[in-house]
Amino acid sequence: MVYNTGMGTAVDKSPTACYSEYERKSTVDIEDAMRRYDNIRDFLRDHVDGFQGVELSGYLQQIVKKKGISRADAIKAADISESFAYQIFSGDKHPSRDKLLALAIGLSMDAEECRRALKLAGHSELYLKNRRDAIIAFGLRKRLDIYEINDLLFQMDEPALTKME
């Protein structure tokens, strides 16, 4: 989100900046709101905007804006096909889990941003009890680039996220 501070504009770079107000509410808060309704139709009518949420392509656009990087730079840093990546950004293509993880790395996503992107795409989040996922999560936390993470995966006899040439 961008705020006017009176002395110019400031960009909110907090982990929840890409969430709507509804998405920031806890499940307990939403459940409390639901208790005030006698029927589900009224509840859904009044809360429909919160349920529509953001699609993956919209979320990726928000991340690009939040991080202040170009899509082209993110795609290059992700080491994935440029045409396929632009189709992901436009919502025309659905990425595999590995392609989305590579894009998350290219976009310098933190663990929470990556978790949300995976969820929006219908993929499982990084599971730290899985050896390969733990290596990828380690790389994300250490802010390693795609080549460094692929190298770690290779060293540990795990499949790379992108083709290693």
C-alpha positions in Angstrom: 0.0 0.0 0.0 1.1 3.6 -0.6 0.5 6.2 2.0 0.7 10.0 1.7 2.7 11.0 4.7 2.4 14.8 4.2 6.1 14.8 3.3 5.7 12.7 0.2 4.6 9.1 -0.2 5.7 6.0 1.7 5.3 2.4 0.7 4.1 -0.1 3.3 6.5 -3.0 3.0 5.1 -4.9 5.9 4.4 -8.6 5.3 0.6 -8.0 5.4 0.7 -5.0 3.1 -0.7 -7.1 0.2 -3.6 -8.4 2.3 -7.1 -6.8 2.2 -8.5 -5.6 5.5 -10.8 -8.7 5.5 -7.9 -11.0 5.0 -6.1 -9.5 8.0 -9.0 -10.4 10.3 -8.5 -13.6 12.4 -10.8 -16.5 12.0 -12.1 -15.8 15.5 -13.1 -12.2 14.4 -14.9 -13.5 11.3 -16.6 -16.2 13.4 -17.8 -13.5 15.8 -19.2 -11.5 12.9 -21.0 -14.6 11.7 -22.7 -15.1 15.0 -24.5 -11.8 14.5 -26.4 -13.2 11.5 -29.5 -15.4 11.5 -28.9 -16.8 8.0 -25.9 -17.5 5.8 -27.2 -15.5 2.8 -27.1 -12.2 4.7 -23.6 -13.0 6.0 -22.3 -13.8 2.6 -23.9 -10.7 1.0 -22.3 -8.4 3.6 -18.9 -10.1 3.4 -18.7 -11.1 -0.2 -15.7 -8.8 -0.9 -13.7 -10.6 1.7 -14.4 -14.0 0.2 -13.4 -13.0 -3.4 -9.8 -12.3 -2.4 -6.9 -11.9 -4.7 -6.0 -14.3 -7.4 -2.4 -15.3 -7.9 -1.7 -12.9 -10.9 -3.1 -10.0 -8.9 -1.0 -11.0 -5.9 2.2 -11.2 -8.0 1.4 -7.7 -9.4 1.1 -6.4 -5.8 4.4 -8.0 -4.8 6.1 -6.4 -7.9 4.8 -3.0 -6.9 5.5 -3.5 -3.2 9.1 -4.5 -3.9 9.6 -1.8 -6.5 11.2 -4.1 -9.1 10.2 -4.7 -12.7 8.6 -7.9 -13.8 11.4 -8.4 -16.3 14.1 -8.2 -13.6 12.1 -10.7 -11.4 11.7 -13.1 -14.3 15.4 -12.9 -15.1 16.2 -13.5 -11.4 13.8 -16.5 -11.4 15.5 -18.1 -14.4 12.2 -19.2 -16.0 10.9 -18.7 -19.5 10.0 -15.0 -20.1 6.9 -15.8 -22.2 5.6 -18.3 -19.7 6.3 -15.9 -16.8 4.4 -13.1 -18.4 1.5 -15.5 -18.9 1.6 -16.3 -15.2 1.5 -12.6 -14.4 -1.4 -12.1 -16.7 -3.3 -15.0 -15.2 -3.3 -17.0 -18.5 -1.1 -19.8 -17.2 -1.0 -21.7 -14.0 2.5 -22.3 -12.7 3.8 -25.6 -11.3 4.9 -25.4 -7.7 8.6 -25.3 -8.8 8.0 -22.5 -11.3 6.1 -20.5 -8.7 8.9 -21.1 -6.1 11.5 -19.9 -8.7 9.4 -16.8 -9.3 9.0 -16.2 -5.5 12.8 -16.3 -5.3 13.1 -13.9 -8.3 10.7 -11.6 -6.6 12.7 -11.8 -3.3 9.6 -12.9 -1.4 9.9 -13.6 2.3 8.5 -16.9 3.7 5.0 -15.5 4.4 4.7 -14.0 0.9 5.8 -17.3 -0.6 3.4 -19.2 1.5 0.5 -17.0 0.4 1.5 -17.3 -3.3 1.7 -21.1 -3.0 -1.7 -21.1 -1.3 -3.3 -18.8 -4.0 -2.0 -21.2 -6.7 -3.4 -24.2 -4.9 0.0 -25.7 -4.1 1.2 -27.0 -0.8 3.3 -24.7 1.3 6.9 -25.4 2.0 7.0 -28.3 4.4 10.1 -28.2 6.5 10.1 -31.9 7.4 10.6 -32.5 3.6 14.3 -32.4 2.8 13.9 -30.6 -0.5 11.4 -28.0 0.9 13.7 -27.4 3.8 16.6 -26.6 1.5 14.4 -24.2 -0.5 13.0 -22.5 2.7 16.6 -22.1 3.9 17.5 -20.4 0.7 14.5 -18.1 0.9 15.4 -17.1 4.5 19.0 -16.5 3.6 17.9 -14.5 0.5 19.9 -16.7 -1.8 19.3 -16.3 -5.6 17.9 -19.1 -7.8 21.4 -20.3 -8.9 22.6 -20.6 -5.3 19.5 -22.5 -4.2 19.7 -24.8 -7.3 23.3 -25.4 -6.4 22.4 -26.3 -2.8 19.7 -28.7 -4.1 22.2 -30.2 -6.6 24.8 -30.7 -3.7 22.1 -32.5 -1.7 21.1 -34.7 -4.6 17.7 -33.0 -4.9 16.0 -31.8 -8.1 16.7 -28.2 -9.0 13.8 -25.7 -9.3 14.8 -24.7 -12.8 16.9 -26.3 -15.5 20.6 -26.1 -14.7 22.6 -25.5 -17.9 
